[in-house]
Amino acid sequence: MNTEWKPNNWIAVLFGVLFQPFVFLYVNRPRYFFYYLALTLGCIFLTQYPISAALFSEGGKAQYWPYAITIACAIHAYILSSNYDVSQKRSWCARWWTTLLCVIAVYSSVFLTKTFFYDVYSIPAASMSPALNPGDYVVVSKHGYGNYSYAGIPVWQSKSTQTVQRGDIIVFRKPENETTDFIKRVIAGPGDKIYYQHKRLYLTRACDGCSEYELIDNVEIDNAAKSEFSMYQETLDGQLYTIQQNTSKPEFIQHYYRQQGMRLGEWLVPAGHYFVMGDNRDNSLDSRYWGFVPEQNIVGKAVYIF
């Protein structure tokens, strides 16, 4: 049924400034919503690639793209509302309150998903190379780990119901620096004993009758003939991954975290804690240097890397 309805020009401008693509739902042009949304996502996508990131970074020619899109949405929405054809069919979303509900629904979904289920983290450093390199992104499953936050702001804390396995890559808050998220590989869990010497990893699992150290399988796949790094395939509880070592760099054993009653370079993981290391063994500030990760500090587990 046709109605004699016309969008308000100034509501259109306000929505264009505040909600960008969503304004086109209000002015009854939903296809423009998808056009501008695709444009916004495309710009975000381009900022992640080195070939175009310089254009969108501070000082780059395209650094003002968010403001340009906002202004374009506001002006375009004003033009469409001013020239609105009152004879056209009015969509269900062409009301200020339904548009507002769409905004709330979308942002609430994003908030709940990123807080309680899945979030995407960027990798800024090479401590987890070669598995994770600077510029990579990792999808982290957060559900069940109990340490829920959004954009680094704590939202909810509960008891963890997930099982952390040796070999898992986890995101966590480092003790005494709980404002920053870190990502490392779990090497040992509660009750396990670790010994790291001459860049080799030894593990005694927490189990009845387990008292002898086991040398973790470590097979060289690329030596340092052409570079200073050697690659090894390490196998831990059935998980196969590649580690990187700098053959010219000595062990900084004098800087290792010293646990009372243990030798230097040897650690016994306390109950409710985990021992983590970076795959780039000679370029990783991890549990060897500052100790153990409390279970309540674990944010989630890496499930997909891109």
matplotlib code that plots the C-alpha trace (Angstrom):
import matplotlib.pyplot as plt

x = [0.0, 1.4, 1.6, 2.1, 5.2, 8.5, 11.7, 12.8, 15.8, 17.5, 16.9, 18.5, 21.6, 21.8, 21.6, 24.1, 26.6, 26.0, 25.1, 26.6, 25.2, 22.1, 20.7, 19.7, 17.3, 15.5, 15.3, 13.9, 16.9, 18.2, 20.4, 22.5, 23.0, 24.7, 26.8, 28.1, 28.6, 30.7, 32.7, 33.4, 34.4, 36.6, 38.5, 39.0, 40.2, 42.7, 44.2, 45.3, 47.6, 51.1, 50.7, 47.9, 48.2, 50.6, 47.8, 45.4, 47.8, 48.5, 50.1, 48.8, 46.7, 43.6, 43.8, 40.6, 38.5, 36.2, 35.3, 34.8, 32.4, 30.5, 30.1, 29.1, 26.4, 25.0, 24.9, 23.6, 20.9, 19.9, 19.6, 17.5, 15.1, 14.7, 13.9, 11.8, 9.0, 6.0, 4.3, 6.8, 6.2, 7.5, 9.7, 9.3, 12.7, 11.9, 11.0, 13.4, 12.7, 13.0, 16.3, 17.5, 16.5, 18.5, 21.5, 21.1, 20.6, 23.7, 26.0, 24.6, 25.3, 28.9, 29.4, 28.1, 30.0, 33.3, 32.9, 31.7, 32.3, 34.8, 37.2, 39.9, 43.4, 46.2, 49.8, 52.2, 55.5, 57.4, 57.6, 55.3, 57.0, 56.7, 53.1, 52.1, 53.9, 53.5, 50.5, 48.7, 45.3, 43.9, 40.4, 40.1, 37.4, 36.5, 33.5, 34.0, 37.3, 35.7, 37.8, 35.3, 36.3, 35.5, 38.3, 40.4, 37.7, 36.7, 33.0, 32.5, 34.7, 33.6, 35.2, 36.7, 34.9, 37.3, 40.2, 43.5, 45.7, 49.5, 50.3, 47.3, 47.9, 46.2, 45.6, 46.1, 46.7, 50.2, 50.5, 51.4, 50.5, 46.8, 46.0, 47.6, 46.8, 49.6, 49.6, 51.8, 51.8, 50.9, 53.8, 52.8, 49.8, 49.2, 51.6, 53.9, 57.6, 59.7, 63.4, 64.8, 68.5, 70.7, 67.6, 66.0, 62.7, 62.2, 58.9, 57.6, 53.8, 51.7, 50.6, 51.0, 54.4, 55.7, 59.1, 61.5, 62.0, 61.0, 62.8, 60.2, 60.6, 62.4, 63.4, 65.4, 63.7, 65.8, 69.3, 70.9, 73.3, 71.7, 70.3, 70.8, 67.6, 67.0, 63.6, 62.5, 59.3, 58.3, 55.6, 53.8, 50.9, 50.3, 50.3, 52.9, 54.2, 57.3, 59.7, 62.4, 65.8, 68.6, 71.8, 74.0, 72.1, 73.0, 70.5, 69.8, 69.6, 70.7, 67.5, 65.2, 62.5, 63.8, 61.3, 62.0, 63.3, 64.0, 67.2, 67.7, 65.9, 63.6, 60.0, 57.1, 53.8, 51.5, 47.9, 45.6, 48.5, 50.1, 53.6, 53.7, 56.5, 56.8, 57.6, 60.4, 62.3, 65.2, 62.9, 60.1, 59.5, 57.5, 57.1, 60.9, 61.4, 58.4, 56.6, 53.2, 49.9, 47.0, 43.9, 41.7, 44.0, 43.3, 41.2, 40.7, 42.2, 43.3, 41.2, 41.9, 44.8, 44.8]
y = [0.0, 3.4, 6.1, 9.8, 9.5, 11.4, 11.0, 14.0, 15.7, 16.5, 13.0, 11.7, 13.9, 12.9, 9.2, 9.6, 11.1, 8.7, 5.4, 5.9, 3.1, 2.5, 5.9, 4.4, 2.1, 5.1, 7.0, 3.8, 3.0, -0.3, -1.1, 1.9, 0.5, -2.5, -0.3, 1.9, -1.1, -2.8, 0.4, 0.6, -3.0, -2.7, 0.2, -1.8, -4.7, -2.6, -1.2, -4.8, -5.3, -3.9, -2.8, -0.4, 0.0, 3.0, 4.9, 4.4, 4.9, 8.1, 10.4, 8.4, 10.0, 7.9, 8.3, 10.4, 7.7, 7.3, 11.0, 11.0, 8.1, 9.7, 13.0, 11.2, 9.2, 12.4, 14.4, 11.5, 10.8, 14.5, 14.5, 11.3, 12.6, 16.0, 14.3, 11.5, 10.2, 9.9, 7.5, 4.7, 1.8, 2.3, -0.4, -1.8, -0.3, 3.2, 4.5, 6.2, 3.7, 0.6, 1.9, 2.5, -1.0, -2.4, -0.5, -1.7, -5.3, -5.3, -3.7, -5.9, -9.0, -7.8, -7.0, -10.4, -12.3, -10.6, -10.7, -14.2, -16.3, -15.3, -12.4, -11.5, -10.5, -9.1, -10.4, -7.5, -9.4, -12.5, -14.4, -17.1, -17.4, -19.3, -20.3, -16.6, -13.7, -10.0, -8.9, -12.2, -12.5, -15.2, -16.1, -16.9, -19.0, -17.4, -19.3, -21.3, -19.7, -17.3, -14.2, -12.1, -8.7, -6.3, -4.3, -4.9, -3.8, -6.5, -7.4, -10.6, -13.1, -16.7, -20.1, -21.7, -24.8, -25.5, -28.0, -26.5, -29.1, -29.1, -27.7, -25.3, -21.7, -19.5, -15.8, -14.7, -11.8, -11.9, -11.7, -8.2, -6.8, -7.7, -4.8, -6.4, -9.7, -12.1, -15.2, -18.3, -22.1, -24.2, -26.5, -27.8, -27.8, -28.2, -30.7, -31.0, -30.5, -28.8, -28.7, -26.5, -26.9, -26.4, -25.3, -28.7, -29.3, -32.0, -32.8, -34.9, -35.2, -34.9, -38.6, -41.4, -43.1, -40.3, -39.3, -39.4, -36.5, -37.2, -35.4, -33.8, -35.0, -32.3, -33.0, -30.5, -29.7, -26.7, -25.9, -22.5, -22.9, -20.0, -18.0, -17.6, -19.5, -23.3, -24.9, -27.9, -29.9, -30.5, -33.0, -32.6, -34.9, -35.6, -32.0, -31.3, -27.7, -25.9, -24.0, -21.6, -21.2, -18.7, -20.8, -17.8, -16.6, -18.0, -19.1, -16.3, -18.8, -16.2, -14.3, -17.3, -17.2, -19.0, -21.2, -22.0, -25.5, -26.1, -25.9, -23.0, -23.8, -26.2, -25.5, -27.4, -26.0, -25.1, -26.2, -23.9, -22.6, -23.2, -22.9, -21.2, -20.6, -18.9, -20.9, -18.5, -19.8, -17.3, -14.3, -14.9, -13.4, -16.2, -18.5, -19.2, -15.5, -14.5, -17.7, -19.2, -18.2, -18.5, -20.3, -17.3, -15.2, -17.3, -15.4, -18.1, -20.6, -19.8, -21.8, -20.2, -18.2, -16.0]
z = [0.0, -1.0, 1.8, 1.7, 3.9, 3.4, 5.5, 7.5, 6.0, 9.3, 10.8, 7.6, 8.2, 11.8, 11.0, 8.2, 10.7, 13.5, 11.7, 8.2, 5.9, 8.2, 7.2, 3.8, 5.5, 6.9, 3.6, 2.0, -0.2, 1.3, -1.7, -0.9, 2.6, 1.1, -1.3, 1.5, 3.8, 1.1, 0.6, 4.3, 4.6, 1.5, 3.0, 6.3, 4.2, 2.3, 5.5, 6.4, 3.4, 3.3, -0.4, 0.5, 4.3, 3.8, 2.0, 4.9, 7.8, 9.5, 7.0, 4.1, 1.4, 2.3, 6.1, 6.2, 4.5, 7.6, 7.6, 3.8, 4.0, 6.9, 5.0, 1.9, 3.7, 5.3, 2.1, 0.0, 2.5, 2.6, -1.2, -1.3, 1.4, -0.2, -3.6, -2.1, -4.2, -1.8, -4.3, -3.8, -1.5, 2.0, 3.3, 6.9, 7.8, 6.6, 10.0, 12.4, 15.2, 13.0, 11.6, 15.2, 16.1, 13.2, 14.4, 18.0, 16.8, 14.6, 17.1, 19.9, 17.9, 17.1, 20.8, 22.1, 19.4, 20.1, 23.8, 24.5, 21.4, 18.7, 18.3, 15.8, 16.9, 14.9, 15.3, 15.9, 16.5, 15.4, 18.7, 17.3, 13.9, 11.7, 12.8, 13.3, 11.6, 11.9, 9.9, 10.4, 11.9, 14.2, 15.1, 18.8, 20.4, 23.8, 24.8, 28.1, 29.1, 31.5, 30.7, 28.7, 27.4, 24.5, 23.0, 26.0, 28.5, 31.0, 30.7, 32.7, 34.6, 35.3, 36.0, 33.0, 31.6, 28.7, 28.7, 27.7, 25.9, 25.4, 22.0, 21.9, 20.9, 23.5, 24.0, 27.6, 29.9, 31.3, 35.1, 36.3, 32.9, 32.5, 30.2, 27.1, 25.4, 24.5, 22.3, 22.9, 22.7, 25.7, 26.6, 30.0, 32.3, 36.1, 37.7, 34.6, 35.0, 32.3, 31.7, 29.0, 28.3, 25.2, 23.3, 23.8, 25.6, 28.2, 29.8, 32.7, 32.5, 35.6, 36.1, 38.5, 38.0, 35.7, 37.1, 34.2, 31.7, 28.1, 25.4, 23.2, 19.6, 17.6, 13.9, 11.9, 8.6, 7.5, 8.8, 9.1, 6.1, 4.2, 7.2, 10.9, 11.6, 11.8, 11.5, 13.5, 13.6, 17.2, 18.3, 21.6, 22.5, 18.8, 17.7, 15.1, 14.7, 13.5, 15.8, 14.8, 16.5, 16.0, 15.9, 16.6, 19.6, 23.1, 25.7, 28.2, 31.0, 33.5, 32.9, 33.4, 36.0, 39.0, 40.9, 44.5, 44.9, 41.2, 39.1, 36.8, 33.6, 35.3, 36.4, 38.1, 36.9, 39.9, 40.1, 38.0, 35.9, 32.5, 31.0, 27.6, 25.0, 21.6, 18.5, 17.8, 20.7, 20.7, 20.2, 22.7, 26.1, 27.6, 30.7, 30.8, 31.8, 33.8, 35.1, 34.6, 33.2, 35.7, 34.3, 34.9, 32.7, 29.5, 27.0, 24.4, 22.0, 18.4, 15.9, 12.6, 11.2, 8.1]

ax = plt.figure().add_subplot(projection="3d")
ax.plot(x, y, z, "-o")
ax.set_aspect("equal")
plt.show()
